[in-house]
Amino acid sequence: MSTTHSPCSPGRPARRLRRPGRILLAVAGLTTVLLASACDTAQQVPWATYSSQLQQQIDAAAAVGKCATLQALLTAANASSSAHEKATGYPNDALVAYIQGAQHQAGCPA
């Protein structure tokens, strides 16, 4: 007489390897880490190499949702990156990332 065993014991429920809730939790955690690292962008920008009011201008535009102003600042940052790097040794990469973060915060279209 042969017996067959089911993969799960009768008293133990089957365990799923991946649960949708755990996947969502992992995605939420990753999103939080990415957003937190975006906040560090302000510290990565060499603000001393720019106009003293630039950060406040960006933050104010983001706070009131002035997407056109943020886009103009982004366009200027991209256009002047090479010249800024030649003059200061720093490209505008961190500034561009900061402005893009401000656009996202303001809800501007990508």
C-alpha positions as a LaTeX table, in Angstrom:
\begin{tabular}{lrrr}
\hline
Residue & $x$ (\AA) & $y$ (\AA) & $z$ (\AA) \\
\hline
Met1 & 0.00 & 0.00 & 0.00 \\
Ser2 & 1.50 & 3.29 & $-1.01$ \\
Thr3 & 0.73 & 6.56 & 0.59 \\
Thr4 & 0.95 & 9.92 & $-0.99$ \\
His5 & 1.82 & 13.02 & 0.92 \\
Ser6 & 0.59 & 16.41 & 0.02 \\
Pro7 & 3.22 & 19.13 & $-0.13$ \\
Cys8 & 1.65 & 20.75 & 2.92 \\
Ser9 & 0.91 & 19.05 & 6.16 \\
Pro10 & $-2.79$ & 19.02 & 6.99 \\
Gly11 & $-2.28$ & 21.18 & 10.07 \\
Arg12 & $-0.13$ & 23.83 & 8.39 \\
Pro13 & $-1.37$ & 26.32 & 5.82 \\
Ala14 & 0.55 & 26.71 & 2.61 \\
Arg15 & 3.07 & 29.52 & 2.73 \\
Arg16 & 3.42 & 31.77 & $-0.26$ \\
Leu17 & 6.88 & 32.84 & $-1.21$ \\
Arg18 & 5.80 & 36.32 & $-2.29$ \\
Arg19 & 2.80 & 38.09 & $-0.97$ \\
Pro20 & 1.37 & 41.16 & $-2.66$ \\
Gly21 & 1.42 & 43.01 & 0.66 \\
Arg22 & 5.13 & 42.36 & 1.12 \\
Ile23 & 5.88 & 43.50 & $-2.41$ \\
Leu24 & 3.93 & 46.72 & $-1.83$ \\
Leu25 & 5.77 & 47.23 & 1.44 \\
Ala26 & 9.11 & 46.79 & $-0.31$ \\
Val27 & 8.12 & 49.25 & $-3.04$ \\
Ala28 & 6.96 & 51.77 & $-0.43$ \\
Gly29 & 10.24 & 51.39 & 1.43 \\
Leu30 & 12.25 & 51.91 & $-1.73$ \\
Thr31 & 10.19 & 54.97 & $-2.62$ \\
Thr32 & 10.79 & 56.41 & 0.85 \\
Val33 & 14.53 & 55.89 & 0.53 \\
Leu34 & 14.59 & 57.56 & $-2.88$ \\
Leu35 & 12.56 & 60.53 & $-1.66$ \\
Ala36 & 14.75 & 60.89 & 1.42 \\
Ser37 & 17.87 & 60.85 & $-0.72$ \\
Ala38 & 16.32 & 63.52 & $-2.95$ \\
Cys39 & 16.04 & 65.75 & 0.11 \\
Asp40 & 19.80 & 65.48 & 0.52 \\
Thr41 & 20.22 & 67.10 & $-2.91$ \\
Ala42 & 20.07 & 70.57 & $-1.32$ \\
Gln43 & 23.18 & 69.70 & 0.66 \\
Gln44 & 24.93 & 68.44 & $-2.48$ \\
Val45 & 24.45 & 71.69 & $-4.41$ \\
Pro46 & 27.48 & 73.99 & $-4.07$ \\
Trp47 & 25.25 & 76.99 & $-3.27$ \\
Ala48 & 28.23 & 79.32 & $-2.71$ \\
Thr49 & 28.98 & 79.14 & $-6.45$ \\
Tyr50 & 25.55 & 80.53 & $-7.38$ \\
Ser51 & 23.59 & 83.71 & $-6.76$ \\
Ser52 & 22.84 & 84.09 & $-3.06$ \\
Gln53 & 19.07 & 84.09 & $-3.69$ \\
Leu54 & 18.88 & 81.12 & $-6.07$ \\
Gln55 & 17.87 & 78.46 & $-3.55$ \\
Gln56 & 15.20 & 80.71 & $-2.04$ \\
Gln57 & 13.91 & 81.50 & $-5.55$ \\
Ile58 & 13.63 & 77.80 & $-6.38$ \\
Asp59 & 11.97 & 76.97 & $-3.06$ \\
Ala60 & 9.50 & 79.84 & $-3.36$ \\
Ala61 & 8.53 & 78.84 & $-6.90$ \\
Ala62 & 8.02 & 75.25 & $-5.77$ \\
Ala63 & 5.93 & 76.32 & $-2.77$ \\
Val64 & 3.42 & 78.22 & $-4.90$ \\
Gly65 & 3.55 & 75.91 & $-7.93$ \\
Lys66 & 5.17 & 78.28 & $-10.41$ \\
Cys67 & 6.04 & 75.62 & $-12.97$ \\
Ala68 & 7.04 & 78.13 & $-15.66$ \\
Thr69 & 9.60 & 79.72 & $-13.32$ \\
Leu70 & 11.01 & 76.33 & $-12.37$ \\
Gln71 & 11.23 & 75.33 & $-16.04$ \\
Ala72 & 13.05 & 78.57 & $-16.87$ \\
Leu73 & 15.51 & 77.95 & $-14.03$ \\
Leu74 & 16.03 & 74.38 & $-15.18$ \\
Thr75 & 16.63 & 75.49 & $-18.77$ \\
Ala76 & 19.15 & 78.10 & $-17.60$ \\
Ala77 & 20.92 & 75.57 & $-15.37$ \\
Asn78 & 21.24 & 73.09 & $-18.23$ \\
Ala79 & 22.43 & 75.77 & $-20.68$ \\
Ser80 & 25.05 & 77.18 & $-18.34$ \\
Ser81 & 26.44 & 73.95 & $-16.91$ \\
Ser82 & 29.64 & 73.90 & $-18.99$ \\
Ala83 & 30.41 & 77.56 & $-18.32$ \\
His84 & 29.70 & 77.11 & $-14.61$ \\
Glu85 & 31.98 & 74.09 & $-14.46$ \\
Lys86 & 34.80 & 75.99 & $-16.19$ \\
Ala87 & 34.43 & 78.90 & $-13.79$ \\
Thr88 & 33.96 & 76.99 & $-10.52$ \\
Gly89 & 34.94 & 73.38 & $-11.11$ \\
Tyr90 & 31.37 & 72.23 & $-10.46$ \\
Pro91 & 28.87 & 71.25 & $-13.16$ \\
Asn92 & 25.21 & 72.08 & $-12.59$ \\
Asp93 & 24.20 & 68.43 & $-12.14$ \\
Ala94 & 23.24 & 68.79 & $-8.46$ \\
Leu95 & 21.41 & 72.06 & $-9.18$ \\
Val96 & 19.50 & 70.44 & $-12.04$ \\
Ala97 & 18.49 & 67.55 & $-9.75$ \\
Tyr98 & 17.39 & 70.03 & $-7.08$ \\
Ile99 & 15.24 & 71.96 & $-9.54$ \\
Gln100 & 13.73 & 68.75 & $-10.89$ \\
Gly101 & 12.88 & 67.74 & $-7.32$ \\
Ala102 & 11.25 & 71.13 & $-6.81$ \\
Gln103 & 9.21 & 70.62 & $-9.99$ \\
His104 & 8.07 & 67.24 & $-8.72$ \\
Gln105 & 7.17 & 68.75 & $-5.33$ \\
Ala106 & 5.18 & 71.49 & $-7.05$ \\
Gly107 & 3.31 & 68.96 & $-9.18$ \\
Cys108 & 4.67 & 70.29 & $-12.46$ \\
Pro109 & 4.35 & 68.09 & $-15.56$ \\
Ala110 & 7.49 & 66.18 & $-16.37$ \\
\hline
\end{tabular}
